Amino acid sequence: MTSDEQKRAAGAAAAELVEADMTVGLGTGSTAVWFVRALAARGLVVRCVATSEATADLARSLGLPLVDIDAAGPIDLTVDGADEIGPGLALIKGGGAALLREKLVWSASRRCVVIADAGKVLASLGKFPLPVEVVAFGHTTTARRIAKAADACGVAALPVLRMRDAIPVRTDGGNLIYDLPCGAIGNPEGLARELKGLTGVVEHGLFLGAAERALIGTDAGVKTLYP
């Protein structure tokens, strides 16, 4: 199977977890797209909370009803992709520049399930650069703080401002993204604490202790991983 076929299989499997009358969190990214499409195809009566404007646009085009997170109440189930899945279902997310909204939706959810192709499962986190969302004001100063915090956690890496077509990438909230090429993150909990405490940092892409399971598309079918 290609990686897209694996993503599609994982998304379809996750859609089977949804029951009628649920409030469902819709993730962002290439794998989450397959889940949103599979959920719409089931024709259930559900309410959905989108983690990005791109996902909201897709959901509307497929006829899925959307509700604002502030009006949703507790979200029954959120399904989202990941850029990396490490031991204990520790995740790196944010490749789609939606990490803040994703984390807000995850935090409001009773259950969170991550979906991915087999290539996203690794023995340790850090091969994929860690996204860090920052406010635009003073962002180069914030980037220096990020580098110092990473170094204190044993990660010698310089943050790189994410660009697209020679223009800094802006999140849906108007913030910037710095990508931290860690290589390996030996202490993700410590790094998460350090980054979260920095003035200017809005959020980071470490999702720790949040996913109840992972549905992984493989050549042999969909495999379930637990923390």
N, C-alpha and C positions, 0 to 999 in steps of 0.2 A: 504494500500500500504506500502511496505517496503521503507526505506529511499532511497535505490538504485532506486526503481521504481519512487519515487518522483523526484529524480535527473534526471532520464531519461526523464520524462515528461517535466520538466523545460527546459532541454537542447533542446528537440524537439520543444518546443514553441518558444524558442529564435531563433532557426534556421529559423523559418518562418519570422523573421524580416529582414533577409538578402535578398537583391535584386541583380540581375545580375550586374556585373561590379563594385561591391563594393570592397573596401579594408577593410578587416575584421581582427580585433585583436582577437587572440585565447588565451584564458586564460589557467591556469594551475590548475590541481587538479582533483579529482574524478568526480566532477560535470561537469567541463569543458570538460572532455573526452566525455561525452554524447553529448554535443553541437557539438564538432568537428566531431563526427561520424554522427550526424544528418545532419550537413552542407554538409559533403561529399556525403551523400545519396541523397541530392537534385540535385546534378549534375550541379550546377550553375557555370558560368564563373566568378570567383572571384580571388582576390589576398589576401594572408594571411600573417600576421605578428605574429609570435609565441612569447609567453612570457617566454618560457623555452626550453631547449634542449629536454626535454621529450615530450613536446607538438609538437615541430618541427618534431621529429621522428615519432610521431603518424600521423601528417598531411601528411608527405611524404608517409607513408605506405598506406594512403587512397587516394593518388593522388591529394591532395590539393596543389596548387602552392604557394611557399613561397617567400617573398621578405624581404630584410633587412629593418629595421625600418628607416635607414638613406636614403634609396632610395624610401620609400613608399609614402612620402608626407603625407598629412592629412589622418588619418584612419577614415573611415566612421562610423564604428560600432565595438566596442569591447564587447565581451561577456565573462564573467569570473565568477568564483565561489567566495564564501566567507566562512570564518570560523565562523563568527558571523555577524548578521544584527541587528542593533539597531535602535532607533528612528531616523527619518529623513534619513533613509538609511545610517547612519554612519556604517562603516564596520571595522572589523578586518580581515586582510588577511595575508598570509605568512606561513600558515601551510605546504605548499609545498616548502618552501624555495625559492620562486621566486618573492618575494615582490618588489625588486628593478626593475626588468625587467617588472613586471606587472605594476608598477606605471609609468614607462617610456612610456609604450604602452598606458595606460589610459590617460596620459597627452597629448599624440599626437592624441587623438580620439575626433571626433565631438560628439559622443554619446557613453555612457557606460551603459551596462545592466548587472546586477548581477543575477545569477541563484543559487538556493539552494533548499534543502529539508526543510520541515516545521520546523524541529528541530533547524535550524540555526537562526530563528527569535526570538529575546529576548527583554525583556523590557528595558534592559540596557546592555552596553558593558562591557566586562571584565572577564566573566567566562572562555573564552578561553584565554590562556596566550598570551600576546601581543608579536609578534616576532619583534626583532630589529636586523638589519643586521649591522655588524661592520667589520672594517678591522682587519686582524689577528694581526698585530703589536701592541703590548700594549693592547691587548683586555681585560685583567683582570682589568687594570686601567680604560678602557672605561666602563666596567661593573659597577665599583664603581660610576662613573659619572652618569650612567643610574639610579642607585638606588637613588642617591641624587636628580636627576631631578624628578623622580617619587614621592619621598617623598614631594618635594616642591609642587606637584600637588595633594597632599592628598592620594597618593597611597603608602602604606608601603609594598614593595615587593622587594625581592632580585632576580636579573636576574640569569637564569640558562642556562649554555652553552648547546646547543642542541647537543646530541650525538646519534650515530647510530653504533651498534656493537662495543662499547667502543672507537669509533673514532669521533672527532668533525665533525659535518656536514658542508660541504662546499657548498656554492651556486655556480651557473654557473659562477659567476664572481670571484670565489676563496675566498669569504669572509666567515665569521662565523656568526652564528645566536645565539643570546641570547633570551630566552623566559621569559617574565616578567609576573608572576602570579598575576595579579592585583586584581582579585576578583570582583571589580566594578570600573569603570572609570567614576567619576562624571563630569569631565571636559576634555573631549577628545581633544578639540581644544587647551587647554592650554598644555596638555601633549604632543601633536603633536609638538607644537612650541618648547617646552623645549628639546625634544629628537632630533629634527632636528638641533638644534643649538649646539649640543655636538660634539667636536672634536673626531674623531674615529667612530662616527655613520655614516653609509652610508645611511640608510633609515629605516623607521619604518612601521609597518603594519596597521596603522590607515589610512583608506581611507575615507575622509570626504568631503561631498559636491560634489562627483564625479559621482555617479550613478543616471541616469535619472529615472530608475525604477528597480524593482526587480520582477522576475518571480519565484514564489514559488510553488513547487510541494506539493500538499496536497492530502488527501484521497478523497476530493471532486473535484479534478482537479487542474489546474494551476491557482493560484491567483496572481494578479498584485498589487504590492505596489508602491506608489509614495512617494517622500520626503515630 
